[in-house]
Amino acid sequence: MNTISLSDKEFELFSNLIYEQSGIHFSEMNRSILETRLRERLKVSSQPDVMTYYRLIQANQDEMKVLLDSVTTNLTKFFRNTGQFQALENVVIPELISINKSSSTPLIRIWSAGCSTGEEPYSIAMVLKEKLPANFQTEIVASDLSLKSLMIAQEAFFNEAKVEGVPHEYLLKYFEKKQGGYQLREEIKNMVKFDYHNLKYDSGLSNIDLLFCRNVIIYFDDAAQRAVINRFWDSMSANSFLFLGHSESLFGMETQFEFFKTDWAVLYRKLLLKRSHHK
């Protein structure tokens, strides 16, 4: 079977099921992406037609995860959106140091949600390694819906093209040149813990000081976006920062986050008078 053209009814069934399972919204505009991915999965899973495959993913959660993995776009790169990393270095990290410096054991908790193949959390880890005082501890959790991407991320091996965005001094300091690319050194690799997570559900994380979720909520409709953003709020600490993708915005959304403009990038802030942790 070389082509799959979903009927309107089939498209509705698949897009509704994917939405229920993940919050990812397929519109008529990206219908062809779904058809292409389904064609690939039918071939691999040896299913004769789309409705047989539909019944399979309803019954088999592992195959459902594989389909969700295949329909997500895993575009990423090191230090993507330079302005946001400048804001991180020049505004956010000094703020977090100031908030936590009175603690005997200062700890900064970070969540990279929708981390793809790991370039984002590893970029954050390098910056924190460089900029935080030696007595500060970090916990970096990086999550994604794609098991395949998480496996690549955990290897922490990147080809020449992948490391193009890494500042030269970081490349020399934190990577080891190997055949075919670069291996991230253990001191950075070990700072990040990778975990499978579907943003449609609660993460179980709490007291997050710094949350990166970039170019993920654009795949959600308004209701799913609102639900995700509210769950982020609940998981974050009392004086914390949220980074979204440059084409994403909370404008017009009912949310408790405050708009936070820096010289380099626009961020969002959860700002409460009472601090709930880091005593």
Backbone bond lengths (Angstrom), bond angles and torsions (degrees), N, CA, C in turn:
res aa  C-N    CA-C-N  psi(-1)  N-CA   C-N-CA  omega(-1)  CA-C   N-CA-C  phi
1 M - - - 1.485 - - 1.538 108.74 -
2 N 1.346 116.99 111.01 1.459 120.40 -175.39 1.521 112.97 -89.07
3 T 1.305 116.28 -29.50 1.463 118.10 -178.52 1.525 109.58 -130.46
4 I 1.323 112.75 149.58 1.465 118.76 172.46 1.510 106.30 -127.33
5 S 1.290 115.59 124.16 1.449 120.02 173.34 1.526 105.97 -120.29
6 L 1.315 114.77 108.61 1.464 119.32 -177.86 1.518 110.46 -72.23
7 S 1.310 116.00 137.12 1.466 118.79 169.82 1.529 107.96 -68.90
8 D 1.309 117.20 163.66 1.470 120.20 179.25 1.531 110.91 -57.46
9 K 1.325 116.36 -39.05 1.467 120.97 -179.77 1.533 110.84 -65.95
10 E 1.346 116.39 -43.73 1.475 120.41 179.21 1.524 110.85 -65.39
11 F 1.334 115.93 -42.80 1.465 119.80 178.19 1.534 110.69 -59.37
12 E 1.309 115.74 -41.95 1.468 120.68 178.77 1.534 110.92 -63.47
13 L 1.326 117.04 -43.74 1.470 120.92 179.82 1.526 111.30 -61.42
14 F 1.333 116.47 -49.54 1.472 120.22 -177.97 1.527 111.47 -67.42
15 S 1.323 116.84 -44.69 1.469 118.87 -177.47 1.529 110.88 -66.75
16 N 1.329 117.35 -36.22 1.474 120.41 176.61 1.521 111.60 -65.81
17 L 1.331 116.76 -42.54 1.468 120.29 -179.47 1.524 110.64 -66.24
18 I 1.324 117.06 -43.21 1.469 120.99 178.00 1.530 110.08 -62.32
19 Y 1.322 115.77 -41.21 1.474 119.49 178.07 1.534 111.20 -62.99
20 E 1.326 116.73 -45.19 1.475 120.54 179.37 1.521 111.56 -60.68
21 Q 1.332 115.93 -37.37 1.459 121.15 -175.12 1.526 113.17 -80.96
22 S 1.332 117.00 -28.08 1.473 118.81 -169.59 1.524 115.68 -136.45
23 G 1.330 117.48 -19.31 1.467 119.91 -173.38 1.518 112.19 86.29
24 I 1.343 117.75 -5.34 1.470 121.19 178.87 1.527 108.44 -73.98
25 H 1.323 114.66 129.97 1.468 120.67 -173.81 1.524 110.12 -107.49
26 F 1.335 116.67 120.32 1.462 121.35 174.66 1.517 109.74 -99.21
27 S 1.323 114.97 120.64 1.466 119.91 176.39 1.520 108.63 -101.64
28 E 1.305 116.21 176.15 1.470 121.06 178.46 1.537 110.56 -59.18
29 M 1.329 116.04 -30.04 1.469 120.89 -177.39 1.533 112.37 -64.37
30 N 1.349 116.36 -37.07 1.469 117.44 -179.52 1.536 112.91 -109.56
31 R 1.305 114.64 26.40 1.474 121.29 177.08 1.531 111.13 -59.19
32 S 1.346 116.61 -39.22 1.475 120.46 -177.44 1.531 111.58 -63.53
33 I 1.338 117.45 -31.33 1.471 120.79 177.50 1.526 109.32 -63.39
34 L 1.328 115.66 -46.11 1.464 120.32 179.24 1.531 110.74 -61.68
35 E 1.326 116.34 -43.16 1.471 119.91 179.96 1.532 111.16 -62.51
36 T 1.327 116.85 -41.07 1.471 121.26 178.71 1.522 111.14 -63.37
37 R 1.329 116.92 -46.17 1.471 121.15 -178.96 1.534 110.95 -65.28
38 L 1.322 116.20 -38.69 1.467 119.66 178.78 1.528 110.77 -65.85
39 R 1.313 116.25 -38.14 1.464 119.97 177.62 1.531 109.97 -59.22
40 E 1.330 116.55 -43.24 1.469 121.19 179.42 1.535 110.90 -64.26
41 R 1.347 116.01 -44.27 1.468 119.27 -176.35 1.531 111.98 -69.98
42 L 1.326 118.23 -35.62 1.469 120.90 177.73 1.526 110.52 -62.44
43 K 1.330 115.12 -40.35 1.458 120.08 -179.85 1.536 110.19 -65.16
44 V 1.325 116.97 -48.63 1.471 121.51 -176.48 1.530 111.56 -67.37
45 S 1.335 116.37 -40.25 1.474 119.84 -175.96 1.533 112.93 -89.56
46 S 1.336 115.61 2.29 1.480 121.90 177.38 1.533 113.19 55.50
47 Q 1.316 115.10 41.71 1.468 119.29 176.98 1.535 109.27 -94.66
48 P 1.328 117.94 139.42 1.467 120.40 -173.76 1.527 114.64 -73.40
49 D 1.338 117.73 -29.56 1.468 119.60 -177.81 1.531 109.61 -156.39
50 V 1.329 114.37 170.33 1.470 119.05 -172.43 1.527 113.02 -65.60
51 M 1.305 118.31 -34.36 1.465 119.07 -177.56 1.534 111.81 -73.48
52 T 1.333 116.55 -31.64 1.467 119.28 173.16 1.531 109.06 -65.53
53 Y 1.335 115.28 -41.46 1.474 119.57 178.05 1.534 110.42 -65.44
54 Y 1.316 116.84 -38.09 1.475 121.14 177.87 1.529 110.30 -58.67
55 R 1.320 116.50 -44.18 1.473 120.12 178.92 1.532 110.76 -66.23
56 L 1.336 115.58 -33.45 1.474 119.76 177.81 1.529 110.99 -63.28
57 I 1.324 117.82 -48.58 1.475 119.20 -177.34 1.529 112.07 -70.38
58 Q 1.322 116.60 -25.11 1.464 118.95 173.64 1.523 111.36 -66.84
59 A 1.321 115.59 -35.66 1.472 121.09 -175.02 1.527 113.14 -93.13
60 N 1.328 116.40 -23.72 1.459 120.50 -171.29 1.533 110.51 -120.55
61 Q 1.324 116.09 104.20 1.462 121.14 -175.43 1.530 112.13 -66.70
62 D 1.335 116.81 -30.87 1.471 119.72 178.72 1.527 110.86 -64.68
63 E 1.340 116.52 -43.31 1.461 119.21 178.37 1.531 110.92 -68.81
64 M 1.334 116.30 -32.74 1.461 120.22 175.86 1.539 109.94 -61.34
65 K 1.316 115.46 -42.24 1.478 119.85 178.52 1.524 111.02 -63.41
66 V 1.331 116.37 -39.72 1.471 120.51 179.36 1.531 110.09 -64.13
67 L 1.326 116.90 -41.33 1.468 119.80 178.13 1.527 110.92 -64.06
68 L 1.339 116.72 -45.32 1.469 120.27 179.15 1.525 110.28 -60.54
69 D 1.330 115.83 -40.49 1.463 121.40 176.34 1.527 109.98 -56.82
70 S 1.333 116.04 -44.44 1.465 120.36 -174.08 1.533 113.14 -72.78
71 V 1.323 117.73 -26.32 1.480 118.79 -177.86 1.528 113.00 -90.65
72 T 1.352 117.41 -5.90 1.462 118.82 177.25 1.521 108.70 -90.15
73 T 1.312 115.99 143.98 1.460 121.57 179.98 1.515 108.27 -94.22
74 N 1.328 116.32 124.33 1.461 119.44 -175.49 1.524 112.41 -107.59
75 L 1.330 115.65 54.56 1.459 120.68 176.69 1.525 109.29 -83.33
76 T 1.315 116.19 129.08 1.461 119.36 -179.37 1.513 108.48 -161.11
77 K 1.321 117.10 164.78 1.459 120.52 170.63 1.523 108.87 -161.40
78 F 1.335 115.62 162.43 1.459 120.52 178.61 1.527 110.10 -64.10
79 F 1.326 115.37 137.82 1.472 123.47 176.17 1.531 111.79 52.05
80 R 1.328 115.27 39.99 1.463 120.91 178.34 1.520 109.29 -65.22
81 N 1.308 116.72 136.74 1.460 124.78 -174.58 1.533 109.74 62.23
82 T 1.331 114.60 80.33 1.472 122.54 -175.47 1.517 112.12 -53.68
83 G 1.346 116.68 -38.55 1.469 120.49 -178.33 1.524 112.25 -57.58
84 Q 1.331 116.40 -38.94 1.465 119.36 -179.91 1.525 111.11 -67.98
85 F 1.325 117.11 -37.26 1.468 118.81 178.20 1.530 111.41 -71.21
86 Q 1.342 117.09 -30.28 1.467 119.62 173.55 1.526 110.76 -66.84
87 A 1.343 115.96 -40.21 1.468 120.36 176.10 1.529 110.54 -63.52
88 L 1.331 116.05 -39.69 1.466 120.72 177.55 1.526 110.50 -59.67
89 E 1.324 116.27 -47.86 1.471 120.84 -176.94 1.525 112.58 -70.20
90 N 1.322 116.07 -43.30 1.472 119.93 -169.52 1.520 114.98 -90.22
91 V 1.337 117.35 -23.78 1.469 120.53 -175.73 1.531 112.16 -120.85
92 V 1.322 115.54 -54.60 1.470 119.95 -170.29 1.526 112.39 -68.98
93 I 1.315 117.05 -49.65 1.473 119.01 -179.10 1.530 111.74 -62.66
94 P 1.347 119.91 -46.42 1.477 118.55 175.24 1.537 112.92 -56.92
95 E 1.351 116.88 -38.20 1.472 120.76 177.47 1.526 111.03 -62.92
96 L 1.330 116.08 -46.53 1.467 120.62 -178.51 1.533 111.10 -65.68
97 I 1.316 116.06 -36.03 1.478 119.87 176.24 1.521 109.53 -63.51
98 S 1.333 115.77 -45.42 1.469 120.93 -179.91 1.528 112.07 -61.48
99 I 1.329 116.93 -42.77 1.471 122.34 -178.97 1.534 110.89 -64.49
100 N 1.330 115.98 -37.68 1.468 120.32 -169.71 1.520 115.43 -103.80
101 K 1.340 117.40 -2.32 1.463 118.84 -170.72 1.528 113.82 -66.40
102 S 1.337 117.48 -23.69 1.468 120.00 -179.03 1.528 112.68 -78.35
103 S 1.319 116.40 -11.14 1.465 120.11 -179.80 1.527 110.23 -75.20
104 S 1.328 115.76 144.36 1.473 119.42 178.26 1.532 110.80 -72.21
105 T 1.331 116.02 -29.38 1.470 120.37 176.96 1.527 109.36 -131.35
106 P 1.334 116.96 75.57 1.467 120.05 -176.37 1.529 112.01 -63.80
107 L 1.331 114.23 134.78 1.465 121.13 -177.17 1.524 109.37 -135.13
108 I 1.325 116.26 128.58 1.465 122.16 176.11 1.524 107.77 -109.19
109 R 1.338 115.62 125.05 1.469 120.18 179.54 1.528 109.64 -105.43
110 I 1.325 115.51 131.18 1.463 122.05 -176.02 1.517 109.74 -126.61
111 W 1.330 115.57 140.93 1.465 121.15 174.21 1.514 108.62 -128.17
112 S 1.341 115.66 121.99 1.463 122.10 172.14 1.519 106.30 -102.66
113 A 1.337 116.15 102.40 1.472 121.96 -174.95 1.527 109.10 -95.97
114 G 1.324 116.55 124.61 1.462 120.62 -173.32 1.518 109.28 77.66
115 C 1.341 115.57 52.01 1.473 121.86 -169.28 1.519 113.82 -80.73
116 S 1.331 118.09 -9.08 1.462 122.68 -179.37 1.536 110.38 54.05
117 T 1.341 117.42 -128.74 1.463 120.75 -173.68 1.531 113.63 -90.89
118 G 1.336 116.96 15.99 1.458 120.83 167.50 1.517 117.96 99.30
119 E 1.338 117.69 -6.50 1.464 118.82 -176.70 1.524 112.03 -60.30
120 E 1.340 117.32 -39.90 1.476 119.89 -178.84 1.534 112.47 -64.48
121 P 1.349 119.83 -56.78 1.467 118.14 -178.61 1.521 113.70 -62.10
122 Y 1.341 116.87 -33.55 1.464 118.60 177.62 1.537 110.84 -68.86
123 S 1.328 117.32 -35.60 1.475 120.57 175.18 1.531 110.07 -61.57
124 I 1.330 115.75 -46.10 1.476 121.03 179.03 1.534 109.65 -60.97
125 A 1.334 116.12 -43.75 1.471 120.65 -179.00 1.530 111.20 -59.88
126 M 1.328 117.21 -42.28 1.470 120.29 179.68 1.525 111.38 -63.92
127 V 1.327 116.19 -42.99 1.468 120.09 179.60 1.531 110.47 -63.30
128 L 1.341 116.62 -45.05 1.471 119.92 179.80 1.525 111.14 -64.07
129 K 1.322 116.53 -38.84 1.467 121.17 177.92 1.527 110.33 -59.57
130 E 1.313 115.99 -39.28 1.467 121.57 -178.69 1.525 112.90 -76.28
131 K 1.327 116.77 -38.70 1.471 120.28 -165.46 1.527 115.55 -103.38
132 L 1.327 118.19 -20.75 1.471 118.80 -178.82 1.526 111.11 -82.79
133 P 1.340 117.43 145.48 1.470 119.71 173.64 1.532 110.55 -59.31
134 A 1.321 115.66 154.57 1.473 121.39 -173.82 1.532 113.14 -60.75
135 N 1.333 116.97 -27.28 1.479 119.10 -176.79 1.533 113.19 -83.40
136 F 1.342 116.91 -4.39 1.471 120.68 -179.93 1.525 110.59 -83.64
137 Q 1.324 115.94 134.12 1.460 122.38 174.57 1.537 108.85 -98.82
138 T 1.319 116.22 154.55 1.467 120.23 175.56 1.526 109.68 -130.11
139 E 1.334 114.82 149.26 1.469 121.91 168.95 1.522 105.98 -128.29
140 I 1.317 116.29 113.34 1.466 120.24 179.96 1.520 108.92 -113.00
141 V 1.336 115.76 117.23 1.461 121.49 174.77 1.532 107.19 -107.56
142 A 1.329 116.07 131.11 1.462 121.13 178.22 1.525 108.24 -122.93
143 S 1.319 116.74 126.77 1.469 119.74 -174.71 1.522 111.04 -128.54
144 D 1.330 114.01 155.12 1.459 119.41 177.31 1.524 109.99 -156.73
145 L 1.334 114.33 162.11 1.458 122.38 177.41 1.527 110.96 -84.79
146 S 1.327 116.27 -15.19 1.459 121.94 -175.55 1.525 111.14 -99.62
147 L 1.320 116.94 108.64 1.472 121.70 177.57 1.526 110.94 -62.87
148 K 1.328 115.76 -36.26 1.469 121.00 179.65 1.535 110.27 -62.31
149 S 1.332 116.01 -44.63 1.470 120.13 178.67 1.521 111.48 -64.32
150 L 1.325 116.96 -40.66 1.466 120.75 -179.99 1.523 111.75 -63.09
151 M 1.323 117.00 -37.41 1.467 120.34 178.12 1.526 110.86 -65.08
152 I 1.326 116.54 -40.27 1.474 120.83 176.79 1.530 109.60 -64.77
153 A 1.333 115.87 -43.37 1.467 121.15 -179.48 1.527 111.43 -58.73
154 Q 1.308 116.51 -42.98 1.464 120.36 -177.51 1.522 112.77 -67.12
155 E 1.333 116.57 -27.30 1.476 120.00 176.23 1.529 110.89 -67.76
156 A 1.333 116.61 -34.72 1.477 123.20 178.65 1.525 112.78 57.54
157 F 1.330 116.13 34.57 1.463 121.55 175.07 1.526 108.18 -113.44
158 F 1.336 116.57 127.38 1.460 120.87 -173.30 1.525 110.65 -129.91
159 N 1.327 116.63 136.58 1.466 119.37 179.23 1.527 110.78 -74.93
160 E 1.342 115.28 173.91 1.475 121.40 -175.66 1.530 112.29 -53.71
161 A 1.331 116.48 -44.59 1.466 120.39 -177.06 1.529 111.20 -64.38
162 K 1.328 116.65 -35.44 1.468 121.10 -176.28 1.531 112.96 -67.88
163 V 1.338 117.61 -30.14 1.478 119.57 -175.24 1.532 112.93 -92.72
164 E 1.331 116.91 10.06 1.469 120.40 -177.18 1.525 113.39 -57.37
165 G 1.340 117.25 -34.40 1.468 119.52 -177.71 1.522 114.75 -82.32
166 V 1.327 117.71 -4.41 1.468 120.72 -176.46 1.530 109.40 -78.53
167 P 1.354 118.31 126.47 1.471 119.96 175.59 1.531 110.59 -54.64
168 H 1.323 116.44 142.96 1.467 121.40 -172.84 1.528 112.24 -55.35
169 E 1.337 116.20 -42.13 1.480 118.73 -177.91 1.532 111.43 -66.43
170 Y 1.334 116.73 -33.00 1.471 120.07 177.21 1.529 110.38 -71.15
171 L 1.334 115.47 -37.44 1.461 120.08 179.75 1.534 110.04 -61.58
172 L 1.327 116.31 -44.08 1.470 121.21 179.34 1.527 111.71 -67.12
173 K 1.320 115.83 -38.46 1.454 121.16 -172.26 1.528 113.57 -82.88
174 Y 1.328 117.09 -37.84 1.462 120.43 -168.79 1.536 115.28 -114.72
175 F 1.337 117.50 0.26 1.469 120.93 178.36 1.526 110.37 -125.54
176 E 1.299 114.67 150.17 1.459 120.74 174.59 1.522 108.33 -114.34
177 K 1.348 115.22 125.11 1.481 119.70 -179.63 1.520 108.99 -69.59
178 K 1.326 114.59 127.51 1.470 120.11 178.74 1.519 108.39 -131.45
179 Q 1.321 115.57 172.88 1.471 120.41 176.14 1.530 109.53 -58.35
180 G 1.326 116.83 120.35 1.460 121.07 175.12 1.515 115.29 86.22
181 G 1.322 117.52 0.63 1.470 118.05 178.65 1.510 114.20 162.06
182 Y 1.329 115.08 -146.96 1.464 121.88 -174.67 1.522 111.16 -132.09
183 Q 1.319 115.43 134.98 1.465 121.70 175.71 1.523 108.80 -101.48
184 L 1.326 116.31 125.32 1.465 120.39 176.88 1.527 109.07 -67.84
185 R 1.321 116.33 138.56 1.468 119.95 -177.96 1.527 110.51 -72.54
186 E 1.329 114.40 154.03 1.470 121.49 -174.86 1.528 112.71 -57.89
187 E 1.337 117.79 -34.64 1.470 119.83 -175.38 1.530 111.73 -61.77
188 I 1.336 117.33 -31.51 1.473 120.80 175.98 1.527 110.03 -88.98
189 K 1.313 116.29 -44.39 1.466 121.71 -179.40 1.535 110.72 -53.90
190 N 1.323 116.34 -42.50 1.469 121.21 -176.20 1.528 113.88 -74.68
191 M 1.336 116.81 -10.28 1.466 120.06 178.47 1.535 111.74 -75.85
192 V 1.353 116.86 -18.78 1.472 120.97 -171.96 1.527 110.04 -112.75
193 K 1.330 114.76 130.70 1.468 121.02 174.74 1.531 107.77 -109.18
194 F 1.331 117.25 122.63 1.463 121.71 -178.01 1.521 110.65 -96.01
195 D 1.335 114.96 144.41 1.461 119.46 -176.71 1.532 109.88 -150.43
196 Y 1.322 116.58 142.19 1.469 120.64 174.98 1.530 108.14 -74.90
197 H 1.327 116.32 130.39 1.460 118.83 175.32 1.521 110.49 -153.05
198 N 1.314 114.79 136.47 1.455 123.90 175.77 1.527 106.76 -100.61
199 L 1.328 117.32 117.49 1.468 121.54 -174.01 1.526 113.79 -64.64
200 K 1.310 116.53 -9.65 1.472 119.24 176.05 1.527 110.89 -68.11
201 Y 1.329 116.23 -19.39 1.470 120.68 -176.29 1.529 111.41 -115.57
202 D 1.315 115.62 163.28 1.458 121.33 178.28 1.527 109.41 -65.40
203 S 1.312 117.08 138.92 1.466 121.08 -176.84 1.525 112.99 -82.93
204 G 1.343 116.53 -20.79 1.460 119.82 -174.11 1.522 112.26 80.16
205 L 1.338 117.26 -1.98 1.468 120.91 179.13 1.525 109.79 -82.30
206 S 1.326 115.49 152.19 1.473 119.32 178.08 1.526 109.95 -147.42
207 N 1.323 115.02 162.97 1.473 122.39 178.57 1.527 113.26 54.97
208 I 1.330 116.07 39.30 1.466 121.05 177.57 1.529 108.71 -77.34
209 D 1.338 116.53 127.83 1.469 121.48 -178.48 1.525 112.48 -91.30
210 L 1.322 115.45 -25.98 1.451 120.50 -173.38 1.518 107.46 -144.39
211 L 1.350 116.56 117.77 1.465 120.22 -176.19 1.521 109.48 -124.04
212 F 1.314 115.81 118.86 1.460 122.46 174.19 1.519 108.25 -103.07
213 C 1.326 117.48 121.57 1.461 121.46 171.83 1.522 106.11 -141.24
214 R 1.329 115.61 88.30 1.459 120.22 -170.10 1.525 111.28 -112.31
215 N 1.329 114.05 132.30 1.467 121.06 177.62 1.528 112.10 59.45
216 V 1.315 115.14 39.83 1.465 121.49 176.95 1.527 110.10 -118.36
217 I 1.337 117.34 -49.78 1.471 119.51 -173.77 1.539 112.52 -71.27
218 I 1.337 117.17 -10.47 1.472 119.07 174.47 1.532 111.28 -63.71
219 Y 1.339 116.94 -19.58 1.470 120.40 179.15 1.533 111.77 -85.49
220 F 1.338 117.29 -4.57 1.457 121.46 -176.85 1.526 110.62 -103.03
221 D 1.316 116.37 153.59 1.463 118.80 172.46 1.531 108.95 -82.45
222 D 1.325 117.17 178.52 1.472 121.14 -172.89 1.529 112.71 -57.69
223 A 1.319 116.38 -44.27 1.473 120.32 -176.92 1.523 110.96 -64.98
224 A 1.339 116.34 -44.38 1.469 120.38 -179.92 1.531 110.74 -67.65
225 Q 1.344 117.10 -37.78 1.467 120.66 176.57 1.529 110.87 -59.78
226 R 1.320 115.04 -47.26 1.464 120.68 -178.50 1.534 110.79 -60.72
227 A 1.333 115.72 -42.85 1.468 120.60 -179.21 1.528 110.77 -63.97
228 V 1.335 116.80 -42.47 1.468 121.22 179.96 1.526 110.55 -65.00
229 I 1.323 115.98 -46.44 1.472 120.28 -178.69 1.537 110.69 -62.55
230 N 1.325 117.48 -39.07 1.474 120.58 177.55 1.525 111.53 -66.01
231 R 1.328 116.59 -36.81 1.473 119.27 176.72 1.524 110.45 -68.26
232 F 1.330 116.38 -36.36 1.467 119.37 175.23 1.527 110.13 -59.20
233 W 1.339 115.52 -47.97 1.470 120.42 179.52 1.533 110.75 -53.37
234 D 1.317 115.54 -46.74 1.472 120.35 -178.23 1.524 112.71 -64.31
235 S 1.320 116.67 -28.53 1.471 119.90 -176.08 1.531 112.65 -88.27
236 M 1.336 116.46 -8.21 1.465 119.52 -172.45 1.523 112.92 -97.49
237 S 1.329 114.92 156.62 1.462 121.07 179.86 1.526 110.39 -77.74
238 A 1.307 115.28 176.70 1.469 120.32 -170.38 1.525 114.08 -72.80
239 N 1.303 118.21 -21.68 1.469 121.20 177.35 1.521 107.29 -132.84
240 S 1.324 115.40 81.28 1.462 119.13 -169.27 1.524 111.06 -133.83
241 F 1.331 115.80 168.99 1.459 122.12 -172.55 1.524 111.45 -126.56
242 L 1.343 115.47 139.51 1.457 122.61 178.69 1.531 109.06 -118.67
243 F 1.330 115.93 126.25 1.458 122.38 175.41 1.530 108.80 -107.59
244 L 1.338 117.03 121.93 1.467 122.05 173.28 1.531 108.50 -108.22
245 G 1.336 117.06 170.28 1.458 120.45 176.74 1.523 111.03 -66.07
246 H 1.336 116.43 157.36 1.473 119.08 -174.30 1.521 112.57 -65.58
247 S 1.343 117.48 -20.34 1.473 119.27 178.50 1.532 111.39 -97.46
248 E 1.323 117.34 4.93 1.466 121.68 -179.11 1.523 110.13 -106.79
249 S 1.309 116.21 150.97 1.454 119.98 -176.63 1.525 110.46 -153.37
250 L 1.319 115.62 151.93 1.465 120.62 173.15 1.529 110.32 -96.62
251 F 1.331 115.75 7.24 1.456 120.30 -179.02 1.532 109.82 -59.29
252 G 1.325 116.24 127.89 1.459 121.21 178.68 1.518 114.51 84.66
253 M 1.331 116.01 -4.90 1.456 119.84 179.22 1.534 109.16 -95.71
254 E 1.322 115.61 138.34 1.466 118.48 176.10 1.519 108.49 -75.11
255 T 1.300 115.87 106.17 1.452 121.10 -176.59 1.525 108.74 -148.09
256 Q 1.316 115.85 157.53 1.468 119.91 -179.28 1.526 112.12 -91.76
257 F 1.335 117.17 -5.57 1.461 119.60 179.50 1.531 110.84 -67.42
258 E 1.309 115.16 145.30 1.463 120.84 176.07 1.521 109.79 -98.48
259 F 1.319 115.19 139.36 1.461 123.46 175.08 1.522 107.62 -66.19
260 F 1.321 118.03 130.50 1.474 121.07 -175.71 1.523 108.93 -132.62
261 K 1.338 116.11 103.56 1.468 121.12 -175.65 1.525 110.02 -95.01
262 T 1.325 115.64 130.88 1.463 120.88 173.78 1.530 107.95 -116.03
263 D 1.327 117.20 176.28 1.465 120.59 177.67 1.522 112.39 -67.34
264 W 1.336 116.18 -18.56 1.468 120.65 -172.51 1.525 113.76 -109.18
265 A 1.314 116.55 -33.68 1.470 119.75 -174.25 1.525 110.00 -161.46
266 V 1.325 114.81 161.40 1.464 121.43 175.59 1.531 108.20 -96.01
267 L 1.325 115.96 129.56 1.468 122.00 179.29 1.522 108.13 -124.15
268 Y 1.324 115.11 -178.61 1.463 121.20 173.34 1.517 108.48 -128.05
269 R 1.322 114.72 150.63 1.451 119.16 -174.33 1.519 111.36 -132.84
270 K 1.313 115.77 137.52 1.469 121.32 168.29 1.520 105.34 -98.86
271 L 1.295 115.25 109.57 1.460 120.05 -173.03 1.527 109.64 -123.41
272 L 1.310 116.43 113.80 1.447 121.73 177.07 1.525 108.72 -123.01
273 L 1.312 115.70 149.89 1.466 119.45 -178.80 1.522 111.31 -67.45
274 K 1.344 114.78 -40.07 1.469 119.22 -179.84 1.507 109.25 -93.19
275 R 1.322 116.25 130.56 1.452 120.09 176.10 1.513 109.12 -87.35
276 S 1.323 117.56 132.50 1.469 120.73 -172.84 1.521 112.47 -93.93
277 H 1.344 118.20 -9.07 1.454 119.55 178.53 1.508 110.08 -152.83
278 H 1.313 116.95 -169.59 1.460 122.79 -175.79 1.515 110.77 58.96
279 K 1.293 116.49 49.44 1.463 120.31 179.59 1.520 110.87 -63.12
